[in-house]
């Protein structure tokens, strides 16, 4: 299977008879010692030639094929004129090997080599990327497959890694500058007079005017679903733009494993393969009980492994549509090179409602409408329609815990927000927050497709630490979109340098409360987060957790990794503008509430 995989990884890039990019095709590296070089390299994006920050000369960088239990040495040489780094995303290792400048090591200076050494303690699909400035957006990332020590429970005949990423000809710094001057700079889907008239005729003029005035009062835009849109981004699949059509080959009847990695630094994408059911078998590198779905949403830094079984001798489109519907990445599964399938029409962009924002109804009006519907009807959808079409009616979700720490399955009972508005670092505070783990997210559901939700995820085996959490923490995801400032509890990183302290060996519960109108993906380095989704002994382990607007998400953590660790939103521009903290795991007893 290994030889077949290596051939398949190269063939799609060469399929049109000449190399797509000015660099060599992605390669697979293995062994106990691997050498990597970070440098600038010419790169083609569509018809344009630019310069990328590459790892071993390619975008994406090489696939690293490791094995569970292996002692690995990775020599990383920096050929850039600036400091660089490599972070091994989701990998459990000593803090000095984690690769976060200013937290766990000083960074890799120009012209020097840093030697990463650690024992591989896990299996599954992961990735690596620069943790220095905007280098990740500029191409400095690659994939990791760790083969399990025990027999793999997932059967497949061939496999492909599919890395979804954003490419921009603008720098991260220039993007932040534009957003600080004009928060909707990249949003070309704002409401128009015709939208107002249509809403007025459908919902009534008073309700429509009330809704528009409420958004104006908050100085927010219900169509502001993504800070950066296709106006600035080309969405790549394995380094190729949609027109270049990355292609993976198959023989009809084979079972194919697709290892999806969301590298998009600012982009959420909805993935489907029209004509094929997908069986989710792994989330964030960890095996889960198989779930058959038609579509799933990926936030930045999440990974999902799925299997598909194409039986017909035809091509299938792999379609990854952005949450704001402004663009997509696209590739093809096909029996022969050069084939393609129809690209699905893009759906209408969703519009946020006051209910999405956790706001109370005003003047007796119901603001629960959201999600302009599918491309065929254009009718609005509500969150409850997903239950009807997704066969989840009546299923509960984790919302709180009883006095003994056991999960209570309550449905999505709203929790009134506390009085703290988090100061000038936060633009608005929801009236209510709630668990929405059974909600696929804005713009999904209501069209008959089965969409993956977090309550679907159950670990394949019971997780080892079944202790009840002995301590609970709560942290609020905050931001001021008008100033483009992002923070935790109203304080950006530069104003909150005191670390959050975990006691070594403790079991704790951490609740993320999203006070903003944007989705975020929260990433904890060095330790697993057990998503408290009502799965009992089978809580799924994740390194990155998607949190929707006005949502509360709780995770259980075993603080088993001494040292300093990064915790941040994995939307790069949010992290760069302050949504970052340091976790300190030590034997010291944390103060109450810290």
Secondary structure, DSSP 8 states (H G I E B T S, - for coil): -HHHHHHHHHHHHHTTSS-SSSS----EE-SSEEEEEEEEEEEEETTEEEEEEEETTBSS--EEEEETT-EEEEEEEE-SSS-B--EEET----GGGS--BTTTB--B-TT-EEEEEEE----EEEEEE--STTTTTTT-EEEEEEE-SS--SS--SEEEEEEEEEE-SS-HHHHHHHHHH-TTTT------HHHHHHHHHHH-HHHHHHHHHHHHHHT--TT---SS-TTT-EEEETTB-GGG-EEEE--TT--EEEEEEE--SS--EEEE-TT--EEEEEETTEEEEEEEESEEEE-TT-EEEEEE---SSS-EEEEEEETTSS-EEEEEEESSTT---------------TTTTT----TT-----EEE--TTT--EE-TTHHHHHHT-TT---EEEE-TTS-EEE--S--EE--S---GGG-S---SEEB--TT---TT-SSSS--B--GGG--BSS--S-----SEEEEEEEEEETTTTEEEETTB-GGG--S-EEEETT-EEEEEEEE-SSS-EEEEESSS-EEE-SS-GGG--EESEEEE-TTBEEEEEEE----EEEEEEESSHHHHHTT-EEEEEEESS---TT-
